[in-house]
C-alpha cells in the first residue's frame, strides 16, 4: 500500500457516516486542500476551525506507523474485537 492509498482507506473508515467537525460535531464542512502526504484538510463553517484526517486520532503526528494504524482502523471497521485485532 502506498501512502495515498492509506489516507483513502483512513477516510473511508473515519468518515463512514460523513465528515464531522471533531471540535463541534458540525457537518458543515468544506474541503480545504491536501498537505504533502495526501492528508485531506477540512474547514468547519460553524466553529471556523481547521482539522484534517488525523486530527484527534491517537497516532496524530506519528506518520511512521500510519500504515499499521490504517490497517488496524480498517479491521475495526470490520467489527473485529480488540483481541482479534491484537493478533
Ligand atoms: Zn466545528
PDB file of the backbone (N, CA, C, O) and the ligand in Angstrom, with CONECT records:
HET     ZN  A 101       1
ATOM      1  N   UNK A   1       0.834  -1.199   0.000  1.00  0.00           N
ATOM      2  CA  UNK A   1       0.000   0.000   0.000  1.00  0.00           C
ATOM      3  C   UNK A   1       0.870   1.251   0.000  1.00  0.00           C
ATOM      4  O   UNK A   1       1.853   1.325   0.737  1.00  0.00           O
ATOM      5  N   UNK A   2       0.521   2.208  -0.801  1.00  0.00           N
ATOM      6  CA  UNK A   2       1.259   3.463  -0.691  1.00  0.00           C
ATOM      7  C   UNK A   2       0.514   4.429   0.226  1.00  0.00           C
ATOM      8  O   UNK A   2      -0.616   4.176   0.643  1.00  0.00           O
ATOM      9  N   UNK A   3       1.175   5.529   0.522  1.00  0.00           N
ATOM     10  CA  UNK A   3       0.659   6.487   1.494  1.00  0.00           C
ATOM     11  C   UNK A   3      -0.707   7.050   1.077  1.00  0.00           C
ATOM     12  O   UNK A   3      -1.600   7.217   1.907  1.00  0.00           O
ATOM     13  N   UNK A   4      -0.851   7.333  -0.201  1.00  0.00           N
ATOM     14  CA  UNK A   4      -2.112   7.897  -0.689  1.00  0.00           C
ATOM     15  C   UNK A   4      -3.260   6.923  -0.449  1.00  0.00           C
ATOM     16  O   UNK A   4      -4.354   7.316  -0.044  1.00  0.00           O
ATOM     17  N   UNK A   5      -2.995   5.673  -0.703  1.00  0.00           N
ATOM     18  CA  UNK A   5      -3.990   4.615  -0.506  1.00  0.00           C
ATOM     19  C   UNK A   5      -4.358   4.503   0.973  1.00  0.00           C
ATOM     20  O   UNK A   5      -5.519   4.280   1.317  1.00  0.00           O
ATOM     21  N   UNK A   6      -3.364   4.659   1.838  1.00  0.00           N
ATOM     22  CA  UNK A   6      -3.596   4.615   3.279  1.00  0.00           C
ATOM     23  C   UNK A   6      -4.576   5.694   3.708  1.00  0.00           C
ATOM     24  O   UNK A   6      -5.512   5.438   4.466  1.00  0.00           O
ATOM     25  N   UNK A   7      -4.347   6.900   3.213  1.00  0.00           N
ATOM     26  CA  UNK A   7      -5.219   8.007   3.597  1.00  0.00           C
ATOM     27  C   UNK A   7      -6.628   7.808   3.055  1.00  0.00           C
ATOM     28  O   UNK A   7      -7.617   8.159   3.697  1.00  0.00           O
ATOM     29  N   UNK A   8      -6.693   7.241   1.867  1.00  0.00           N
ATOM     30  CA  UNK A   8      -8.001   6.938   1.291  1.00  0.00           C
ATOM     31  C   UNK A   8      -8.784   5.996   2.202  1.00  0.00           C
ATOM     32  O   UNK A   8      -9.966   6.194   2.483  1.00  0.00           O
ATOM     33  N   UNK A   9      -8.071   4.967   2.647  1.00  0.00           N
ATOM     34  CA  UNK A   9      -8.698   3.962   3.494  1.00  0.00           C
ATOM     35  C   UNK A   9      -9.072   4.547   4.846  1.00  0.00           C
ATOM     36  O   UNK A   9     -10.135   4.264   5.400  1.00  0.00           O
ATOM     37  N   UNK A  10      -8.162   5.374   5.361  1.00  0.00           N
ATOM     38  CA  UNK A  10      -8.414   6.045   6.631  1.00  0.00           C
ATOM     39  C   UNK A  10      -9.684   6.886   6.556  1.00  0.00           C
ATOM     40  O   UNK A  10     -10.512   6.872   7.467  1.00  0.00           O
ATOM     41  N   UNK A  11      -9.819   7.618   5.455  1.00  0.00           N
ATOM     42  CA  UNK A  11     -11.006   8.464   5.288  1.00  0.00           C
ATOM     43  C   UNK A  11     -12.273   7.631   5.211  1.00  0.00           C
ATOM     44  O   UNK A  11     -13.309   7.992   5.770  1.00  0.00           O
ATOM     45  N   UNK A  12     -12.172   6.505   4.507  1.00  0.00           N
ATOM     46  CA  UNK A  12     -13.336   5.628   4.391  1.00  0.00           C
ATOM     47  C   UNK A  12     -13.825   5.170   5.754  1.00  0.00           C
ATOM     48  O   UNK A  12     -15.026   5.149   6.028  1.00  0.00           O
ATOM     49  N   UNK A  13     -12.868   4.801   6.609  1.00  0.00           N
ATOM     50  CA  UNK A  13     -13.235   4.299   7.929  1.00  0.00           C
ATOM     51  C   UNK A  13     -13.666   5.434   8.843  1.00  0.00           C
ATOM     52  O   UNK A  13     -14.696   5.349   9.512  1.00  0.00           O
ATOM     53  N   UNK A  14     -12.877   6.488   8.867  1.00  0.00           N
ATOM     54  CA  UNK A  14     -13.141   7.552   9.819  1.00  0.00           C
ATOM     55  C   UNK A  14     -14.402   8.339   9.499  1.00  0.00           C
ATOM     56  O   UNK A  14     -15.148   8.718  10.403  1.00  0.00           O
ATOM     57  N   UNK A  15     -14.639   8.581   8.236  1.00  0.00           N
ATOM     58  CA  UNK A  15     -15.789   9.423   7.858  1.00  0.00           C
ATOM     59  C   UNK A  15     -16.933   8.590   7.286  1.00  0.00           C
ATOM     60  O   UNK A  15     -17.713   9.053   6.454  1.00  0.00           O
ATOM     61  N   UNK A  16     -17.005   7.366   7.751  1.00  0.00           N
ATOM     62  CA  UNK A  16     -18.007   6.431   7.281  1.00  0.00           C
ATOM     63  C   UNK A  16     -19.416   7.033   7.281  1.00  0.00           C
ATOM     64  O   UNK A  16     -20.197   6.842   6.349  1.00  0.00           O
ATOM     65  N   UNK A  17     -19.712   7.765   8.358  1.00  0.00           N
ATOM     66  CA  UNK A  17     -21.046   8.356   8.440  1.00  0.00           C
ATOM     67  C   UNK A  17     -21.047   9.826   8.063  1.00  0.00           C
ATOM     68  O   UNK A  17     -21.902  10.592   8.508  1.00  0.00           O
ATOM     69  N   UNK A  18     -20.083  10.214   7.238  1.00  0.00           N
ATOM     70  CA  UNK A  18     -19.982  11.605   6.827  1.00  0.00           C
ATOM     71  C   UNK A  18     -18.953  12.335   7.658  1.00  0.00           C
ATOM     72  O   UNK A  18     -18.660  11.950   8.790  1.00  0.00           O
ATOM     73  N   UNK A  19     -18.405  13.396   7.084  1.00  0.00           N
ATOM     74  CA  UNK A  19     -17.365  14.149   7.768  1.00  0.00           C
ATOM     75  C   UNK A  19     -17.980  15.040   8.830  1.00  0.00           C
ATOM     76  O   UNK A  19     -18.901  15.810   8.560  1.00  0.00           O
ATOM     77  N   UNK A  20     -17.460  14.924  10.036  1.00  0.00           N
ATOM     78  CA  UNK A  20     -17.943  15.753  11.143  1.00  0.00           C
ATOM     79  C   UNK A  20     -16.788  16.500  11.774  1.00  0.00           C
ATOM     80  O   UNK A  20     -15.676  15.980  11.868  1.00  0.00           O
ATOM     81  N   UNK A  21     -17.050  17.709  12.200  1.00  0.00           N
ATOM     82  CA  UNK A  21     -16.030  18.503  12.871  1.00  0.00           C
ATOM     83  C   UNK A  21     -15.687  17.866  14.218  1.00  0.00           C
ATOM     84  O   UNK A  21     -16.587  17.619  15.020  1.00  0.00           O
ATOM     85  N   UNK A  22     -14.384  17.590  14.488  1.00  0.00           N
ATOM     86  CA  UNK A  22     -14.007  17.000  15.771  1.00  0.00           C
ATOM     87  C   UNK A  22     -14.128  17.982  16.932  1.00  0.00           C
ATOM     88  O   UNK A  22     -14.069  17.582  18.095  1.00  0.00           O
ATOM     89  N   UNK A  23     -14.296  19.265  16.619  1.00  0.00           N
ATOM     90  CA  UNK A  23     -14.385  20.278  17.668  1.00  0.00           C
ATOM     91  C   UNK A  23     -15.829  20.523  18.096  1.00  0.00           C
ATOM     92  O   UNK A  23     -16.108  20.634  19.290  1.00  0.00           O
ATOM     93  N   UNK A  24     -16.740  20.608  17.145  1.00  0.00           N
ATOM     94  CA  UNK A  24     -18.120  20.968  17.486  1.00  0.00           C
ATOM     95  C   UNK A  24     -19.145  20.003  16.895  1.00  0.00           C
ATOM     96  O   UNK A  24     -20.349  20.204  17.055  1.00  0.00           O
ATOM     97  N   UNK A  25     -18.673  18.953  16.209  1.00  0.00           N
ATOM     98  CA  UNK A  25     -19.540  17.934  15.640  1.00  0.00           C
ATOM     99  C   UNK A  25     -20.452  18.420  14.516  1.00  0.00           C
ATOM    100  O   UNK A  25     -21.389  17.721  14.130  1.00  0.00           O
ATOM    101  N   UNK A  26     -20.189  19.584  14.004  1.00  0.00           N
ATOM    102  CA  UNK A  26     -20.966  20.091  12.883  1.00  0.00           C
ATOM    103  C   UNK A  26     -20.642  19.296  11.624  1.00  0.00           C
ATOM    104  O   UNK A  26     -19.546  18.752  11.487  1.00  0.00           O
ATOM    105  N   UNK A  27     -21.605  19.233  10.708  1.00  0.00           N
ATOM    106  CA  UNK A  27     -21.284  18.597   9.438  1.00  0.00           C
ATOM    107  C   UNK A  27     -21.224  19.622   8.306  1.00  0.00           C
ATOM    108  O   UNK A  27     -21.245  19.261   7.130  1.00  0.00           O
ATOM    109  N   UNK A  28     -21.148  20.896   8.671  1.00  0.00           N
ATOM    110  CA  UNK A  28     -20.976  21.960   7.671  1.00  0.00           C
ATOM    111  C   UNK A  28     -19.490  22.097   7.367  1.00  0.00           C
ATOM    112  O   UNK A  28     -18.831  23.048   7.784  1.00  0.00           O
ATOM    113  N   UNK A  29     -18.987  21.113   6.625  1.00  0.00           N
ATOM    114  CA  UNK A  29     -17.548  21.003   6.401  1.00  0.00           C
ATOM    115  C   UNK A  29     -17.218  21.278   4.936  1.00  0.00           C
ATOM    116  O   UNK A  29     -17.900  20.778   4.042  1.00  0.00           O
ATOM    117  N   UNK A  30     -16.202  22.050   4.693  1.00  0.00           N
ATOM    118  CA  UNK A  30     -15.718  22.151   3.320  1.00  0.00           C
ATOM    119  C   UNK A  30     -14.275  21.656   3.251  1.00  0.00           C
ATOM    120  O   UNK A  30     -13.505  21.814   4.199  1.00  0.00           O
ATOM    121  N   UNK A  31     -13.924  21.058   2.117  1.00  0.00           N
ATOM    122  CA  UNK A  31     -12.566  20.574   1.930  1.00  0.00           C
ATOM    123  C   UNK A  31     -11.640  21.758   1.742  1.00  0.00           C
ATOM    124  O   UNK A  31     -12.005  22.767   1.138  1.00  0.00           O
ATOM    125  N   UNK A  32     -10.438  21.616   2.268  1.00  0.00           N
ATOM    126  CA  UNK A  32      -9.535  22.753   2.327  1.00  0.00           C
ATOM    127  C   UNK A  32      -8.137  22.376   1.853  1.00  0.00           C
ATOM    128  O   UNK A  32      -7.140  22.849   2.399  1.00  0.00           O
ATOM    129  N   UNK A  33      -8.069  21.531   0.844  1.00  0.00           N
ATOM    130  CA  UNK A  33      -6.767  21.188   0.264  1.00  0.00           C
ATOM    131  C   UNK A  33      -6.086  20.001   0.920  1.00  0.00           C
ATOM    132  O   UNK A  33      -6.551  19.483   1.935  1.00  0.00           O
ATOM    133  N   UNK A  34      -4.984  19.580   0.331  1.00  0.00           N
ATOM    134  CA  UNK A  34      -4.192  18.470   0.839  1.00  0.00           C
ATOM    135  C   UNK A  34      -2.852  18.991   1.326  1.00  0.00           C
ATOM    136  O   UNK A  34      -2.384  20.038   0.878  1.00  0.00           O
ATOM    137  N   UNK A  35      -2.234  18.255   2.247  1.00  0.00           N
ATOM    138  CA  UNK A  35      -0.848  18.583   2.544  1.00  0.00           C
ATOM    139  C   UNK A  35       0.064  17.671   1.732  1.00  0.00           C
ATOM    140  O   UNK A  35      -0.413  16.951   0.854  1.00  0.00           O
ATOM    141  N   UNK A  36       1.358  17.688   2.005  1.00  0.00           N
ATOM    142  CA  UNK A  36       2.322  16.991   1.144  1.00  0.00           C
ATOM    143  C   UNK A  36       2.208  15.474   1.224  1.00  0.00           C
ATOM    144  O   UNK A  36       2.720  14.783   0.343  1.00  0.00           O
ATOM    145  N   UNK A  37       1.562  14.939   2.235  1.00  0.00           N
ATOM    146  CA  UNK A  37       1.428  13.479   2.325  1.00  0.00           C
ATOM    147  C   UNK A  37      -0.011  13.015   2.100  1.00  0.00           C
ATOM    148  O   UNK A  37      -0.442  12.006   2.658  1.00  0.00           O
ATOM    149  N   UNK A  38      -0.739  13.757   1.285  1.00  0.00           N
ATOM    150  CA  UNK A  38      -2.085  13.356   0.872  1.00  0.00           C
ATOM    151  C   UNK A  38      -3.141  13.478   1.951  1.00  0.00           C
ATOM    152  O   UNK A  38      -4.279  13.048   1.761  1.00  0.00           O
ATOM    153  N   UNK A  39      -2.776  14.060   3.080  1.00  0.00           N
ATOM    154  CA  UNK A  39      -3.746  14.217   4.146  1.00  0.00           C
ATOM    155  C   UNK A  39      -4.753  15.300   3.751  1.00  0.00           C
ATOM    156  O   UNK A  39      -4.374  16.422   3.415  1.00  0.00           O
ATOM    157  N   UNK A  40      -6.021  14.954   3.795  1.00  0.00           N
ATOM    158  CA  UNK A  40      -7.047  15.925   3.425  1.00  0.00           C
ATOM    159  C   UNK A  40      -7.280  16.907   4.573  1.00  0.00           C
ATOM    160  O   UNK A  40      -7.400  16.510   5.732  1.00  0.00           O
ATOM    161  N   UNK A  41      -7.340  18.174   4.237  1.00  0.00           N
ATOM    162  CA  UNK A  41      -7.656  19.186   5.239  1.00  0.00           C
ATOM    163  C   UNK A  41      -9.110  19.620   5.099  1.00  0.00           C
ATOM    164  O   UNK A  41      -9.662  19.638   3.998  1.00  0.00           O
ATOM    165  N   UNK A  42      -9.713  19.963   6.211  1.00  0.00           N
ATOM    166  CA  UNK A  42     -11.103  20.402   6.210  1.00  0.00           C
ATOM    167  C   UNK A  42     -11.254  21.686   6.996  1.00  0.00           C
ATOM    168  O   UNK A  42     -10.442  22.016   7.860  1.00  0.00           O
ATOM    169  N   UNK A  43     -12.318  22.401   6.671  1.00  0.00           N
ATOM    170  CA  UNK A  43     -12.621  23.635   7.371  1.00  0.00           C
ATOM    171  C   UNK A  43     -14.066  23.568   7.839  1.00  0.00           C
ATOM    172  O   UNK A  43     -14.968  23.283   7.052  1.00  0.00           O
ATOM    173  N   UNK A  44     -14.284  23.832   9.123  1.00  0.00           N
ATOM    174  CA  UNK A  44     -15.633  23.801   9.672  1.00  0.00           C
ATOM    175  C   UNK A  44     -16.245  25.193   9.582  1.00  0.00           C
ATOM    176  O   UNK A  44     -15.687  26.173  10.076  1.00  0.00           O
ATOM    177  N   UNK A  45     -17.407  25.252   8.937  1.00  0.00           N
ATOM    178  CA  UNK A  45     -18.041  26.561   8.740  1.00  0.00           C
ATOM    179  C   UNK A  45     -18.749  27.050   9.994  1.00  0.00           C
ATOM    180  O   UNK A  45     -19.071  28.233  10.102  1.00  0.00           O
ATOM    181  N   UNK A  46     -18.991  26.160  10.933  1.00  0.00           N
ATOM    182  CA  UNK A  46     -19.678  26.557  12.159  1.00  0.00           C
ATOM    183  C   UNK A  46     -18.736  27.148  13.198  1.00  0.00           C
ATOM    184  O   UNK A  46     -18.960  28.256  13.686  1.00  0.00           O
ATOM    185  N   UNK A  47     -17.671  26.404  13.538  1.00  0.00           N
ATOM    186  CA  UNK A  47     -16.762  26.932  14.561  1.00  0.00           C
ATOM    187  C   UNK A  47     -15.527  27.572  13.931  1.00  0.00           C
ATOM    188  O   UNK A  47     -14.649  28.067  14.637  1.00  0.00           O
ATOM    189  N   UNK A  48     -15.464  27.559  12.600  1.00  0.00           N
ATOM    190  CA  UNK A  48     -14.397  28.217  11.858  1.00  0.00           C
ATOM    191  C   UNK A  48     -13.011  27.712  12.241  1.00  0.00           C
ATOM    192  O   UNK A  48     -12.056  28.485  12.320  1.00  0.00           O
ATOM    193  N   UNK A  49     -12.913  26.405  12.478  1.00  0.00           N
ATOM    194  CA  UNK A  49     -11.610  25.815  12.785  1.00  0.00           C
ATOM    195  C   UNK A  49     -11.256  24.802  11.709  1.00  0.00           C
ATOM    196  O   UNK A  49     -12.123  24.272  11.014  1.00  0.00           O
ATOM    197  N   UNK A  50      -9.959  24.549  11.589  1.00  0.00           N
ATOM    198  CA  UNK A  50      -9.468  23.582  10.627  1.00  0.00           C
ATOM    199  C   UNK A  50      -9.192  22.252  11.308  1.00  0.00           C
ATOM    200  O   UNK A  50      -8.869  22.202  12.495  1.00  0.00           O
ATOM    201  N   UNK A  51      -9.320  21.201  10.560  1.00  0.00           N
ATOM    202  CA  UNK A  51      -8.877  19.889  11.025  1.00  0.00           C
ATOM    203  C   UNK A  51      -8.499  19.076   9.808  1.00  0.00           C
ATOM    204  O   UNK A  51      -8.698  19.513   8.675  1.00  0.00           O
ATOM    205  N   UNK A  52      -7.949  17.883  10.040  1.00  0.00           N
ATOM    206  CA  UNK A  52      -7.610  17.028   8.905  1.00  0.00           C
ATOM    207  C   UNK A  52      -7.919  15.581   9.245  1.00  0.00           C
ATOM    208  O   UNK A  52      -8.478  15.285  10.301  1.00  0.00           O
ATOM    209  N   UNK A  53      -7.552  14.686   8.344  1.00  0.00           N
ATOM    210  CA  UNK A  53      -7.887  13.274   8.512  1.00  0.00           C
ATOM    211  C   UNK A  53      -7.376  12.692   9.826  1.00  0.00           C
ATOM    212  O   UNK A  53      -7.953  11.744  10.358  1.00  0.00           O
ATOM    213  N   UNK A  54      -6.293  13.265  10.343  1.00  0.00           N
ATOM    214  CA  UNK A  54      -5.663  12.668  11.522  1.00  0.00           C
ATOM    215  C   UNK A  54      -5.987  13.401  12.817  1.00  0.00           C
ATOM    216  O   UNK A  54      -5.608  12.935  13.892  1.00  0.00           O
ATOM    217  N   UNK A  55      -6.668  14.523  12.745  1.00  0.00           N
ATOM    218  CA  UNK A  55      -6.957  15.291  13.951  1.00  0.00           C
ATOM    219  C   UNK A  55      -7.675  14.427  14.981  1.00  0.00           C
ATOM    220  O   UNK A  55      -8.672  13.771  14.680  1.00  0.00           O
ATOM    221  N   UNK A  56      -7.141  14.443  16.215  1.00  0.00           N
ATOM    222  CA  UNK A  56      -7.753  13.727  17.336  1.00  0.00           C
ATOM    223  C   UNK A  56      -7.647  12.211  17.240  1.00  0.00           C
ATOM    224  O   UNK A  56      -8.317  11.503  17.991  1.00  0.00           O
ATOM    225  N   UNK A  57      -6.845  11.712  16.360  1.00  0.00           N
ATOM    226  CA  UNK A  57      -6.625  10.264  16.322  1.00  0.00           C
ATOM    227  C   UNK A  57      -5.334   9.973  17.055  1.00  0.00           C
ATOM    228  O   UNK A  57      -4.402  10.777  17.038  1.00  0.00           O
ATOM    229  N   UNK A  58      -5.284   8.836  17.690  1.00  0.00           N
ATOM    230  CA  UNK A  58      -4.190   8.501  18.597  1.00  0.00           C
ATOM    231  C   UNK A  58      -2.808   8.621  17.956  1.00  0.00           C
ATOM    232  O   UNK A  58      -1.849   8.987  18.634  1.00  0.00           O
ATOM    233  N   UNK A  59      -2.691   8.324  16.685  1.00  0.00           N
ATOM    234  CA  UNK A  59      -1.366   8.357  16.060  1.00  0.00           C
ATOM    235  C   UNK A  59      -1.053   9.687  15.406  1.00  0.00           C
ATOM    236  O   UNK A  59      -0.097   9.791  14.637  1.00  0.00           O
ATOM    237  N   UNK A  60      -1.843  10.701  15.698  1.00  0.00           N
ATOM    238  CA  UNK A  60      -1.602  12.021  15.148  1.00  0.00           C
ATOM    239  C   UNK A  60      -0.141  12.417  15.329  1.00  0.00           C
ATOM    240  O   UNK A  60       0.363  12.418  16.452  1.00  0.00           O
ATOM    241  N   UNK A  61       0.523  12.742  14.271  1.00  0.00           N
ATOM    242  CA  UNK A  61       1.904  13.187  14.359  1.00  0.00           C
ATOM    243  C   UNK A  61       2.918  12.083  14.123  1.00  0.00           C
ATOM    244  O   UNK A  61       4.080  12.368  13.836  1.00  0.00           O
ATOM    245  N   UNK A  62       2.497  10.811  14.240  1.00  0.00           N
ATOM    246  CA  UNK A  62       3.465   9.745  14.018  1.00  0.00           C
ATOM    247  C   UNK A  62       3.203   9.074  12.677  1.00  0.00           C
ATOM    248  O   UNK A  62       2.647   7.978  12.612  1.00  0.00           O
ATOM    249  N   UNK A  63       3.602   9.731  11.641  1.00  0.00           N
ATOM    250  CA  UNK A  63       3.328   9.244  10.290  1.00  0.00           C
ATOM    251  C   UNK A  63       4.000   7.900   9.991  1.00  0.00           C
ATOM    252  O   UNK A  63       3.560   7.149   9.121  1.00  0.00           O
ATOM    253  N   UNK A  64       5.079   7.615  10.735  1.00  0.00           N
ATOM    254  CA  UNK A  64       5.822   6.394  10.500  1.00  0.00           C
ATOM    255  C   UNK A  64       4.948   5.148  10.573  1.00  0.00           C
ATOM    256  O   UNK A  64       5.048   4.242   9.745  1.00  0.00           O
ATOM    257  N   UNK A  65       4.086   5.132  11.594  1.00  0.00           N
ATOM    258  CA  UNK A  65       3.292   3.933  11.811  1.00  0.00           C
ATOM    259  C   UNK A  65       1.885   4.051  11.212  1.00  0.00           C
ATOM    260  O   UNK A  65       0.986   3.276  11.540  1.00  0.00           O
ATOM    261  N   UNK A  66       1.723   5.014  10.349  1.00  0.00           N
ATOM    262  CA  UNK A  66       0.385   5.237   9.788  1.00  0.00           C
ATOM    263  C   UNK A  66      -0.174   3.990   9.122  1.00  0.00           C
ATOM    264  O   UNK A  66      -1.347   3.659   9.290  1.00  0.00           O
ATOM    265  N   UNK A  67       0.666   3.306   8.370  1.00  0.00           N
ATOM    266  CA  UNK A  67       0.177   2.131   7.652  1.00  0.00           C
ATOM    267  C   UNK A  67      -0.381   1.081   8.598  1.00  0.00           C
ATOM    268  O   UNK A  67      -1.437   0.498   8.353  1.00  0.00           O
ATOM    269  N   UNK A  68       0.352   0.853   9.686  1.00  0.00           N
ATOM    270  CA  UNK A  68      -0.111  -0.107  10.683  1.00  0.00           C
ATOM    271  C   UNK A  68      -1.469   0.309  11.242  1.00  0.00           C
ATOM    272  O   UNK A  68      -2.380  -0.507  11.382  1.00  0.00           O
ATOM    273  N   UNK A  69      -1.578   1.585  11.554  1.00  0.00           N
ATOM    274  CA  UNK A  69      -2.818   2.069  12.145  1.00  0.00           C
ATOM    275  C   UNK A  69      -3.976   2.049  11.158  1.00  0.00           C
ATOM    276  O   UNK A  69      -5.118   1.789  11.536  1.00  0.00           O
ATOM    277  N   UNK A  70      -3.687   2.316   9.924  1.00  0.00           N
ATOM    278  CA  UNK A  70      -4.748   2.291   8.927  1.00  0.00           C
ATOM    279  C   UNK A  70      -5.313   0.881   8.796  1.00  0.00           C
ATOM    280  O   UNK A  70      -6.524   0.682   8.693  1.00  0.00           O
ATOM    281  N   UNK A  71      -4.412  -0.082   8.802  1.00  0.00           N
ATOM    282  CA  UNK A  71      -4.873  -1.468   8.741  1.00  0.00           C
ATOM    283  C   UNK A  71      -5.710  -1.787   9.981  1.00  0.00           C
ATOM    284  O   UNK A  71      -6.754  -2.432   9.880  1.00  0.00           O
ATOM    285  N   UNK A  72      -5.251  -1.334  11.148  1.00  0.00           N
ATOM    286  CA  UNK A  72      -5.996  -1.564  12.385  1.00  0.00           C
ATOM    287  C   UNK A  72      -7.386  -0.921  12.312  1.00  0.00           C
ATOM    288  O   UNK A  72      -8.388  -1.533  12.684  1.00  0.00           O
ATOM    289  N   UNK A  73      -7.425   0.315  11.828  1.00  0.00           N
ATOM    290  CA  UNK A  73      -8.709   1.008  11.697  1.00  0.00           C
ATOM    291  C   UNK A  73      -9.628   0.267  10.738  1.00  0.00           C
ATOM    292  O   UNK A  73     -10.834   0.148  10.954  1.00  0.00           O
ATOM    293  N   UNK A  74      -9.016  -0.221   9.684  1.00  0.00           N
ATOM    294  CA  UNK A  74      -9.790  -0.943   8.688  1.00  0.00           C
ATOM    295  C   UNK A  74     -10.411  -2.194   9.303  1.00  0.00           C
ATOM    296  O   UNK A  74     -11.583  -2.493   9.078  1.00  0.00           O
ATOM    297  N   UNK A  75      -9.608  -2.921  10.084  1.00  0.00           N
ATOM    298  CA  UNK A  75     -10.107  -4.130  10.727  1.00  0.00           C
ATOM    299  C   UNK A  75     -11.180  -3.784  11.760  1.00  0.00           C
ATOM    300  O   UNK A  75     -12.156  -4.516  11.924  1.00  0.00           O
ATOM    301  N   UNK A  76     -10.988  -2.650  12.460  1.00  0.00           N
ATOM    302  CA  UNK A  76     -12.004  -2.209  13.415  1.00  0.00           C
ATOM    303  C   UNK A  76     -13.314  -1.933  12.699  1.00  0.00           C
ATOM    304  O   UNK A  76     -14.396  -2.183  13.230  1.00  0.00           O
ATOM    305  N   UNK A  77     -13.198  -1.413  11.486  1.00  0.00           N
ATOM    306  CA  UNK A  77     -14.374  -1.154  10.680  1.00  0.00           C
ATOM    307  C   UNK A  77     -15.103  -2.438  10.331  1.00  0.00           C
ATOM    308  O   UNK A  77     -16.300  -2.432  10.043  1.00  0.00           O
ATOM    309  N   UNK A  78     -14.369  -3.534  10.360  1.00  0.00           N
ATOM    310  CA  UNK A  78     -14.989  -4.830  10.088  1.00  0.00           C
ATOM    311  C   UNK A  78     -15.558  -5.449  11.360  1.00  0.00           C
ATOM    312  O   UNK A  78     -16.025  -6.588  11.360  1.00  0.00           O
ATOM    313  N   UNK A  79     -15.508  -4.673  12.447  1.00  0.00           N
ATOM    314  CA  UNK A  79     -16.054  -5.103  13.737  1.00  0.00           C
ATOM    315  C   UNK A  79     -15.316  -6.270  14.370  1.00  0.00           C
ATOM    316  O   UNK A  79     -15.937  -7.117  15.013  1.00  0.00           O
ATOM    317  N   UNK A  80     -14.020  -6.328  14.201  1.00  0.00           N
ATOM    318  CA  UNK A  80     -13.240  -7.319  14.909  1.00  0.00           C
ATOM    319  C   UNK A  80     -13.017  -6.826  16.334  1.00  0.00           C
ATOM    320  O   UNK A  80     -12.953  -5.621  16.579  1.00  0.00           O
ATOM    321  N   UNK A  81     -12.900  -7.749  17.257  1.00  0.00           N
ATOM    322  CA  UNK A  81     -12.675  -7.356  18.653  1.00  0.00           C
ATOM    323  C   UNK A  81     -11.224  -6.937  18.848  1.00  0.00           C
ATOM    324  O   UNK A  81     -10.383  -7.178  17.981  1.00  0.00           O
ATOM    325  N   UNK A  82     -10.928  -6.309  19.989  1.00  0.00           N
ATOM    326  CA  UNK A  82      -9.558  -5.884  20.272  1.00  0.00           C
ATOM    327  C   UNK A  82      -8.602  -7.069  20.335  1.00  0.00           C
ATOM    328  O   UNK A  82      -7.448  -6.963  19.917  1.00  0.00           O
ATOM    329  N   UNK A  83      -9.072  -8.180  20.849  1.00  0.00           N
ATOM    330  CA  UNK A  83      -8.241  -9.371  20.932  1.00  0.00           C
ATOM    331  C   UNK A  83      -7.891  -9.877  19.542  1.00  0.00           C
ATOM    332  O   UNK A  83      -6.740 -10.215  19.263  1.00  0.00           O
ATOM    333  N   UNK A  84      -8.876  -9.925  18.691  1.00  0.00           N
ATOM    334  CA  UNK A  84      -8.626 -10.333  17.313  1.00  0.00           C
ATOM    335  C   UNK A  84      -7.668  -9.377  16.624  1.00  0.00           C
ATOM    336  O   UNK A  84      -6.807  -9.779  15.841  1.00  0.00           O
ATOM    337  N   UNK A  85      -7.844  -8.087  16.940  1.00  0.00           N
ATOM    338  CA  UNK A  85      -7.041  -7.044  16.348  1.00  0.00           C
ATOM    339  C   UNK A  85      -5.577  -7.172  16.773  1.00  0.00           C
ATOM    340  O   UNK A  85      -4.667  -7.010  15.960  1.00  0.00           O
ATOM    341  N   UNK A  86      -5.367  -7.465  18.056  1.00  0.00           N
ATOM    342  CA  UNK A  86      -4.015  -7.583  18.596  1.00  0.00           C
ATOM    343  C   UNK A  86      -3.237  -8.707  17.917  1.00  0.00           C
ATOM    344  O   UNK A  86      -2.026  -8.620  17.718  1.00  0.00           O
ATOM    345  N   UNK A  87      -3.956  -9.743  17.575  1.00  0.00           N
ATOM    346  CA  UNK A  87      -3.313 -10.875  16.896  1.00  0.00           C
ATOM    347  C   UNK A  87      -2.795 -10.471  15.526  1.00  0.00           C
ATOM    348  O   UNK A  87      -2.225 -11.297  14.814  1.00  0.00           O
TER     349      UNK A  87
HETATM  350 ZN    ZN A 101     -16.654  22.866  14.096  1.00  0.00          ZN
END
